[in-house]
């Protein structure tokens, strides 16, 4: 059977493969469960707070409305790493979906494709989203920088500017949860390396209020370290508890 030009059986097998790699080997709990009963919302745990952040708003700063900000990202020559011929990979998806996902910057492959998290890493990312019961249309995907730096890294000054813009961006979206992908994005937004940040919720302060943030391993890393999928799956389960509550 085909759906939207893709083989549904192959897609299902791919998703099952992701669950298997992540260590999910049973479809049911040992005890009976009423799947129609809404899940009880757990009491909020203490969430470490990031440093206070001043609003990013001025006559020369980014626009204070999301649609204008998106257009500004697509055209402003004041962005870090901006150059006349530089490709931009802009945010995509639904800002009202409740789940915002942020990576550091586009890869060279992303710049060629015009899509964040593309290629083989993108296919794994799509399977991760499917495990959440989501797809790219039901999340909001963005990067700290929509432009790729010449060396593919966030230098200290560039990271600082991109992090300020990302906080402003998150404040305009105000998602229920923000998923941060990778070490560079974690350091820029939370001041913590991935190994210290993942596995627990953080608070990202924005001009519009705090946003709950979670850090996990990026799909590109998981391609080379498939055993780490179990850690990513644990993070996704923690994320599901929040966004589906």
N, C-alpha and C positions, 0 to 999 in steps of 0.2 A: 504494500500500500504506500502511496506517495502523498506527501503533504507539502504544498508550496515548493514543489520541484525537488524535494529532498526525500530520501528513503527513510520512512518513519522507523523501520526496524533497525537500520544502522544507527539512527540517532538514539534510539532506546538502548541499544547495545553499548554505545559510547557513554551514555549516562550511567548505566550499570557498572561499566568499567571504572568510572570515576569513583563511585561508591565503594567498589571492591578495593581499589588502591588505597582509599582512605580508611579501610578497615571495617566498613559496614558490611556485615555478612549475614544479617537477619532482618526480615522485614517487619516483624512484630515484636512487641514487648512480651515478657514472660507472663505478666498479669493482664487480665482483660482491661480494656480501656474504652471509655465512651468518647469516640472520636468526634461526636456532634456537640459535646459540651465545650463551651469556650474555656480556654486555658486560664487558670488563675494567674493573676499578675503578681510576680514575686515582689517582695519588699525591696525597694531600691538599695543597692549596696553603696558604701562610701566610694565616691569617685574622685580620684586624684585630679586636682585642678591645674590647668596650665597657667602660665603667667598672664596677668590681665592684659587685654589688648584694646588699644584705643580704636575708635571707629575710623575706617578708611573712607573719608569723605571730605572733599574740598573742591574748589573750583577747578583745580588741575588734576584731581584724583579720579578714580573710576566712578562711573555713574551709580546712583543709589537705587536704580530699578533693574531687575534681572534682565529684561529683554534688552535694555540699553547697554547693560554690562556685557552681555553676550556679543552684541554688535561691536562693542568697544574692543573686546578680546580679538575679534576677527579682523580689526583694522588698525588699531593703535600702533604707532611707531615708537611709543614710549615704553613698551613692554621689555623686560629683560630678554636679551638674545634676539631682539627684532632686527631684521635686515630686509632690504627690498626683495630679495629673491628667496627668503626663508619660507618654507612651507609651514602652515599653521594647521593644527588638528584641534578643532574646537569642541566644546562640550556637546554631548548628544544624549538623547533619552528624554525622560519625563521628569521635570523638576518637582512635580507634585506627587511623585511616587512614594515618597517617605524614606527612600534609601538613596543616599549619594555615595558614590565610590570615587576615590581620588588616587591617581597614580602620580609619579613624579613628572615625567615628560614623555613625549612620543619617542618611540624608537625610530631608526631609519626606515624600517619596514612600515611603521605606522604613517610616517610622512609620505611615503610612496602611495599607500593605500587610502590616505585621508581618513583613517579610522584609528582610534585609540585601541590598544591591545589587539592587534591583528595577527594574521598568520597562525602558526601552530599554537602560540601562546593564547591567541584569541579563541581558538577552538576549545582549549582547556578552560578558558574563562567562561565561555558559553555553557560548558558542562557544570561548572561551579554555580553559575546562576540558575541553571535548571534544577540543581540540588536544593536551591532555595525556593523553588517554585516561581522563578522569575526569568525574564529574558532582558535583552538590551532595551526594549521598549518600556519595561516596567522598572527601570532604575534610572538614575541620572549619573552619567559618567563624565568625569572631567580630569584634567591634569593640573598640577601646580603651575606648570608652564605649558601653554599650547604651542610653544616653539621649542625646538631641540637646540641645546647649546652646542657649540662647535666640537667639544670633546665628549658630549653625551653625559655630562655631569652637572650637578648643581654646585657652583662654587659658593663660598660663604656669603658674598654680597648678593648674588643672584638668588640663592636660597632664601635669604631674608626678605627680599622683595616679593618673590613668588609666594612665600608663606603668608605675607600680609594680604596679598590679593586673594589667596585661597580662603583665608578667614573671612574676608569681605564677601566672597562668593558664597561660602557656606551660610553666612548671615542673611544673604538675600534668599537663599533656598530654604533655610531652616528645616532640614530633613529630620525625620524621627531618629535616624542613625546615620553616622558617617563612617564608611569603611575605608581605611587608609592602607594602600598597597605598598609594601616595601620599606626598606631601611631609610632611603633618602627622604621620602615623604614623611616618615615617622619622625626623623630628626628635625626636619624643617618645621613641622606643625606642632609637635609635642616636646621637642628637645630631648627625645629619648631614642636610642637605637632600637631596632625591631625586636631584638632578643629580650630587651627589658620591657618593652611596651606591650607585646602581644599577650593574649590570654586574660585580659582584664579591660574594663571600660575606663575611658578617660573623659575629661570634660574639655572641650575646645571652646574658649570664650570668643564670642563675636560681638559686633556692635548691636546685634538684634537679640542677644541672649546666648546662653550656653547650648552647645550641641554635643550629644553623646557620641564618642568616637572610639572605634575599635581598630586595631592594627592586625594585619595578617600578611602571610607570605604571598608575593606576587606570582602570577601564573608562569612567567618566564623562568623564575627560580625553580618552581615545581617541576618544570620539564626536565631539568638536569638532576633534580633530587626527588624522585618519585616517592621515596620513603617519607618525605616531609608532608605528603598529602594528608596524613593522619592529623598533623598539627593544624593544617589549614581547615580540615573538616571540623575539628573541635572549635575553631574560631567561628566557622559558619553556623554551627549549632548555637553558639552564644549569640550570634547576630540574629538568627531566626527567632529566638526567644524574645528579643526586643521588638523587632519589626512586625512580628505576627501577634504580639500581645494585644 
